[in-house]
Amino acid sequence: MEDFTDCFDFIGDQLSKSLIQDILSEYEKIWAEDSESIDILYDCESLLALLRDHEKAITFLDQIDGEYGSGMRMLRRASHYAGLNDKEGVKKSLYPLFSHPCNEHEKECAFIAFGRLDDKVSTARVWKELLKEKELENQVFHEEIFSNPDSYNCLSHLHIREWNEGVRLLYRFDIRENRDIELYALVSMIHYQVGIVYNSIIDMIQNSGPYEAFTGMTVALAISTGALSWITELRDMVTIDEPKVYQELILNLEGVRKYQTFFTIGERLLTIPTTTFQPNESFLHNLVKETGGDVYQVYTLLNLFTEAGNDTDYEHLLDILLNLDPDIERKAMMRREMDGYLGPQPPFDLE
């Protein structure tokens, strides 16, 4: 659950309502047994937002106490009240952000709230105030920014939904100061979060078996597909002043695409017919072609599946790959090392 935290907003319409409801039910059970983690409530709200169950989503937000995420809760309540056509609810939710944001976090959310009203003047004013308060005015790009972007941006303390909305506002209203840094930090984190999900799927396969990881693989594919769409939209909408930021955006986009093709191959392998399937070289070639992945990802998955399970179809496919290229294990390891050049990745020791 921790590995999937703050990732459900990527899903969009990629999963069926029944599967989303099943995931929500599991989260509700865990919350009922252990109500320590506030992140569970935020994830439940994200799932309910996908289901468009606005009333129930508001009840989950109302269970969260304290200052942590107070501004995000106001923004999310406003969205749900808008979904219910409750104009008074929207006004009541956003009023504290407009009138007296109590802390830095709420001021970040006030920036977003003014943007929702298309109030460009107030949005730009609050942004300038945030940069001044955080001592981030007039920054010049240097190498430390690329190695540690969270120390040089305003919005990284927000959850991914609000962070994405804030960065888009900067480009929509052409607010130029610090926006390229905000963009770089966002796309780097999206890539990193999908990498955490990837690590979780590998762990599921190794410890529970490939078929037990099927639901996780399906959800991971939906998350990575949505994340890829988010970064693609950013690529297509932004104009960037710092060339290296655009370069890094493209690299992180490719990194997320690699995760997405890995999950696509995994799902395809886990749904091959049980009685009519014939393992052969043609199947492997078509698998790579149709998923947009590569043969090294296929090898990695087949190797994981055969080590964690006892399915003869996977064993036969792995044997075919090894006959085609006896050196594929070494090459697959080299390719995994090369993926590190595509952007930040969470550490994982894949044996």
C-alpha positions, -999 to 999 in steps of 0.1 A, spaced: 0 0 0 28 24 8 43 18 -26 11 27 -44 4 58 -22 -5 89 -41 -5 70 -75 -43 64 -80 -48 98 -96 -28 86 -126 -54 58 -133 -81 80 -150 -104 57 -169 -79 28 -173 -96 4 -149 -131 -9 -145 -153 5 -117 -156 -30 -102 -118 -33 -98 -115 2 -83 -144 -7 -59 -126 -39 -49 -94 -19 -42 -114 6 -22 -130 -21 -1 -97 -35 8 -84 -1 18 -115 6 39 -110 -27 58 -74 -19 65 -84 16 77 -110 1 100 -84 -22 116 -55 3 117 -64 40 115 -28 53 119 -20 62 83 -36 94 70 -23 84 35 -49 56 34 -77 83 36 -61 103 9 -59 72 -13 -95 63 -6 -105 98 -16 -86 94 -49 -104 61 -56 -137 76 -48 -129 105 -71 -124 80 -99 -158 65 -90 -173 100 -89 -187 92 -55 -183 128 -43 -204 126 -11 -184 97 2 -151 112 -8 -159 143 13 -166 121 43 -131 106 40 -116 141 37 -135 151 68 -119 123 88 -84 138 84 -74 161 113 -46 185 118 -27 210 96 -11 183 73 -27 187 39 -54 212 51 -51 232 19 -53 202 -3 -84 190 15 -100 224 8 -92 221 -29 -105 185 -30 -137 193 -12 -143 221 -36 -139 197 -66 -163 173 -51 -189 200 -42 -185 211 -78 -193 176 -89 -224 178 -68 -234 212 -83 -232 226 -48 -219 262 -54 -222 271 -17 -200 241 -8 -174 252 -33 -173 288 -19 -172 276 17 -143 252 9 -122 278 -9 -129 309 12 -102 303 38 -76 300 11 -87 333 -4 -91 352 28 -65 340 53 -42 311 44 -28 300 77 5 285 66 29 280 37 10 249 25 -23 267 24 -7 295 5 5 271 -21 -31 258 -24 -43 294 -26 -22 298 -56 -41 269 -72 -74 281 -60 -70 315 -77 -59 297 -108 -92 278 -108 -110 311 -109 -89 322 -139 -77 351 -117 -43 355 -134 -34 386 -114 -40 371 -80 -24 338 -91 8 356 -102 8 377 -70 6 347 -47 33 329 -67 56 358 -64 50 359 -26 57 322 -23 90 325 -41 100 354 -19 91 336 13 110 305 3 140 326 -9 137 311 -44 136 344 -64 158 350 -94 173 315 -94 199 306 -120 201 270 -132 230 250 -118 239 213 -114 226 211 -79 191 219 -91 191 188 -113 205 165 -86 182 179 -59 152 197 -74 130 194 -43 152 220 -25 146 246 -52 108 244 -59 76 255 -42 51 227 -50 68 194 -42 52 192 -7 18 188 -24 4 155 -35 8 147 -71 -27 158 -82 -23 194 -68 14 195 -78 5 187 -114 -23 213 -114 0 240 -100 27 234 -127 1 235 -155 -11 269 -141 24 284 -144 25 276 -181 -12 284 -188 -8 319 -173 28 323 -186 42 328 -151 78 322 -160 98 326 -128 109 292 -115 84 273 -136 110 252 -155 124 240 -121 89 232 -110 83 212 -142 116 193 -139 109 184 -102 74 172 -111 83 149 -141 112 135 -121 89 126 -92 63 110 -115 91 88 -130 103 80 -95 68 71 -82 62 47 -111 96 32 -103 84 25 -68 54 7 -82 77 -13 -105 98 -24 -75 66 -34 -56 55 -56 -86 89 -73 -87 87 -79 -50 52 -94 -54 63 -118 -81 94 -129 -62 76 -134 -28 41 -145 -39 43 -157 -74 34 -143 -109 -3 -151 -108 -7 -136 -73 8 -104 -87 -17 -102 -116 -40 -76 -100 -10 -55 -90 3 -58 -125 -30 -46 -139 -31 -16 -116 5 -8 -122 -1 -8 -160 -30 17 -155 -8 39 -133 21 39 -157 -2 46 -187 -17 75 -169 17 88 -158 29 86 -194 -1 105 -206 5 133 -180 41 138 -190 32 136 -227 6 164 -222 32 185 -204 57 179 -232 31 191 -258 19 222 -239 50 238 -224 76 262 -238 108 258 -218 135 284 -213 162 260 -200 171 235 -228 183 208 -203 149 208 -186 134 198 -220 160 171 -224 153 157 -189 116 158 -196 121 136 -227 144 112 -208 119 108 -179 91 103 -204 111 75 -220 118 61 -185 80 60 -177 73 44 -211 98 17 -203 79 9 -171 46 9 -190 59 -16 -216 72 -38 -189 38 -39 -172 21 -45 -206 43 -74 -214 37 -88 -179 0 -86 -182 1 -102 -217 22 -131 -203 -2 -136 -174 -32 -138 -197 -20 -163 -223 -46 -190 -231 -44 -220 -208 -52 -248 -233 -44 -236 -268 -11 -218 -263 19 -230 -281 53 -215 -269 73 -206 -299 96 -179 -313 69 -162 -333 49 -155 -301 80 -138 -286 86 -116 -317 49 -106 -317 49 -99 -280 78 -74 -284 62 -58 -315 27 -54 -301 37 -41 -267 65 -17 -278 88 -33 -253 121 -51 -258 133 -87 -256 153 -79 -224 121 -70 -206 106 -102 -218 136 -121 -205 134 -104 -171 98 -112 -167 101 -148 -179 131 -153 -156 111 -139 -126 81 -161 -135 100 -193 -138 120 -187 -105 88 -179 -86 64 -204 -101 63 -237 -120 45 -229 -152 59 -250 -181 48 -224 -207 71 -198 -192 99 -223 -189 96 -232 -226 95 -195 -236 126 -188 -215 144 -217 -231 136 -203 -266 150 -169 -256 182 -185 -243 186 -205 -274 181 -174 -295 207 -154 -275 227 -174 -249 242 -141 -236 208 -124 -230 212 -125 -192 243 -103 -193 227 -80 -219 195 -76 -198 216 -66 -168 234 -40 -189 201 -26 -202 188 -22 -166 219 -2 -158 214 19 -189 179 28 -177 195 48 -149 203 74 -175 166 81 -182 160 98 -148 158 91 -111 150 56 -100 143 42 -66 169 16 -55 161 -20 -59 184 -50 -60 170 -73 -87 189 -106 -82 
